[in-house]
Amino acid sequence: MGERLATVTPTAARRASPVDGLLAEFADARLLAVQADRPDLAERLDRAAERLRADDVVVAVVGEFKQGKSTLVNALLRTDICPVDADIVTAVPTVLRFGRPPSATRQLPGPDGTLESVPLAIEDLRRYVTEGAPTGEDEPAPRSVEVRLDRRLLESGLSFVDTPGVGGLDSAQGNVTLAMLPLAGAALFVTDAAQELTAPEVEFLRRTLERCPACSAW
């Protein structure tokens, strides 16, 4: 009897830890995908497992140019951290996470292709995330910028990504945004409520749902 009580079956272990149980299911499914020569499915399962292991839920705020994505992020977080102006366009994905004290880093590509985190003064944020802003002579543009703020919404486990306006699916900005979506737990699509969705927006939404099933329009 004692030995039976001390033995933990896989089913019991999964019941004891729902997250571990889901990760085990993902691992089983990934093995089947590899055996079936479906690397695309294996990659999607890897990304799903990565999201499950993460401490926070990443919400990607996406949409066309000048639809108010940065304004919405600022309103949600009660801050003015994301640059907003009539002639300002976000050019670099800006990740906003919880942190004390407030800080910022930029992700720069290294000679070997890996990304290096470089500290950034928050007051210089506009210089690095807006289109056409100079970053310095012979200095590569950052792949993304991460800002940590002391905000209750972020402390609850949410993170936001203020993405560049897509400007069409085949644009550089559209490709950057689409590449980030598999890493997001949800997507918030921002559009103009005074008009119908445009054909490019509908197509972008379709592509978004393929990569991030949890998508809402705002």
N, C-alpha and C positions, 0 to 999 in steps of 0.2 A: 504494500500500500504506500509506504514511504517513498519508494522509488517512483511509483506512478505519479505521486503528487509532485515530485521534484522534476519530472520530465515535462518540458514545455513543447507542445507541438507547434508547427508553423502557424496553424490556424489561430491558436491561442495567442501566439506572439503578435499576430497581425491585429487581433482584437484589442490587445493591450496598447498598441500604438498605431492609430489610424494612418499617420503619415508614413511610418515605416512600412505598413501594409500596402499603401499605394505605391511607394517606391519599389517594393518587391514586385508588385504587379507590372509596373513600368519596365523593370528589369526583365521579367519573363516575356513581355510583349516585344521588347527590343531584341531579345534573342531570336524570337520567331521572325522578326523583320529582317535580321541579318541572314538567317537561314533561307529566307525567301528572296534574298538579293534585293532588298528594298532599303538602300541607305537613306533615302529621303524620309521614310517612316522612322528609321532609327534616330535620325537627327532630330526630328520633331519630338520623339519621346525623350531624348536627352534634354532638350530645352524645357519640356514640361517638368521633368524631374528637377532641373535647376531652379525653375520657378517655385516648385513645391518646397525645396530646401531653403529658399530665401527667407530672410527675416521680415521682409516687407513686400507689399503688393505694389507693383509698378503700374501706373496709369499713364499711358501715352496720350497726350493731347494733340490731335492731328487735324488737318484741314488745309484748304487753299490759303494763298497769301491774303493778309489783311482781313481775316475773318474774326479776329479778336481772341486768338488762342492765348497770347501772353497776358492780355487783360483778364481773361477768365482765370488763369492760374494765379495772378496777383490777387484777384478778388477772393478766391478760395482760401488763400493763405494769408490774406490781410497784410499784404506787403506790396512794395513797388520794385521788387528785386528784378523782375523781367522787364527789360527796356521796352517802353511803349511810346510811340510818337507817330505822327502822320507820315513821316518820311523814313521810318525805321522798319526794317524787315529782319526777322530772326534768321540767321544763317547757319547756326551751329546748335545741335541738340543740347538743351540745358536740363540736367537732372537735378531735381530738388529733393533732398532727403533731410531727415532730422539730425540735428547735431548741436552741441554746445561746446564752445562759443561758436557763433556764425563763422563760416570759413568757405573758401572756394578753391578748386583745383581745376586745371585744364589737362586734358589727355592729349599728349603730343606724340606723333609717330616717330619712333627711333630709327636709326640706320638699318637695323635688322628687321624692321616691320612691327616690332612690339610697341605697345603704348607705354608712355612714361607719364606719371602724375607729377605735375609741376604746380606748386602753390600759386595762387592768384589773389590779389587784393580785390575785395568785393567792389570797391569803388571803381575798379578798372573793368568790371564785367562787360559793360556795353562795348568796350573796345574789342572784345574777343568774340562776342556772340552775334553782332549785327552785321548785315551785309555791307561790304565796302569799307568797313572800319579797318584802319591800318593796325597790323599786329607787330610791326617792327621789321627792320631790314634783315633779309635772309632768315626769317623766322617762319617755320611752317604753321599753317592754320591748325588750330586744335580740332581733333575729331569730335570732341564733346567737352562740355564743361559741367562740373558737379558742384552744386552749392548746398551747404548744410545750414539749416535754419532751426531756431528754437520755436517751433510752432506745434500747437496741440494736435492738429490734424496729421502732421508728419509723425509726431511721436506715437500716434495710434497705430502706425504700421504702414501708412500709405507713402508712396513716393510718386512724384509727377515728373514727366518729361515734356518740356515745352519744345516741340519739334519745329523745324523750318516749314514754311508753306510749301505744299508739294509742287504747285506750278505745273501740273501734268505728270502723268505716271513715268514718262521717259526722261524727266528732268533729273539733274543731279540731286536736287533736294528730295524729289519723290523717291529716288532709289535709296537715299539715306534713311528716310522715314520708314519705308517698307522693310529695310534690313533690320531696323530696331524692333519692329512689331512682334516677332516671335519671342522676344525677351520680356515682353510686357504681359501682365496678367489681365489687363483690360485696356481698351482704347476709347477715348472720348472724342467724337468727331464734331468739330465746331463749324457751323455753317450760318448763312444769312437766313433768318426766319421769314424775311419779307419776300423771298423768291423761292421758286422751286429748285430742287437740286439740279445742277448742271450735269451734262453727260459725263464729263471728266470726274465729277464728284461721285456719281453713281458707280463708275468703274473703279474708282479708288476705294469706295466702301466695299465693293465686291472683293477686291484684292485684300483689303484689311481683314474681312471676315475669314478669308482663307488662312490668314496668319495669326489672327487674334479673335477667336469666336466671341469673346465678351466685349462687344462694341456697342456704344450708345451714341446717338446723335444729339447735339446740343444747339 
